Amino acid sequence: MCCLLTALVLVGPRLTILIWWPLAMGRWEAAFDSFWLPFLGFLIAPWTTLMYVAVAPTGSLVGIDWFFLGIAIVADVASYSGGAYGNRDRLPMYAR
């Protein structure tokens, strides 16, 4: 069950980007000026990329948009650091 959850956290937002990008190309073009920034977001910070496209299609963030973007950043950091924290007992330097 844990492996399934991890796979969904890592693959889910990237799959959503691959589906949403061609379907709403205008929204992506309004949020980003070039191809490279969303591509890097796809590789490094997919949750943040998705949330940015959802809350800032006009290019400006106001009020509650910053809160949602912050949650997405936390989700990206947690998706990368959660595995290390969960497996800390397997590494000799972190053993209790």
Residue pairs with C-beta under 8 A, 6 or more apart in sequence:
2 86
6 82
6 83
9 75
9 79
9 82
10 79
13 46
13 47
13 49
13 50
14 42
14 46
16 46
16 50
17 38
17 41
17 42
17 46
17 49
17 50
20 28
20 50
20 53
21 28
21 38
27 53
27 57
28 38
28 53
30 57
30 58
30 59
31 38
31 52
31 53
31 56
31 57
31 59
32 38
32 53
38 49
38 53
41 48
41 49
41 52
42 49
44 76
45 72
45 73
45 76
46 76
47 72
47 73
47 75
47 76
47 79
48 69
48 72
48 73
48 75
48 76
50 72
51 68
51 69
51 71
51 72
52 69
52 72
54 68
55 61
55 65
55 68
55 69
56 65
56 69
61 69
88 94
89 95
89 96
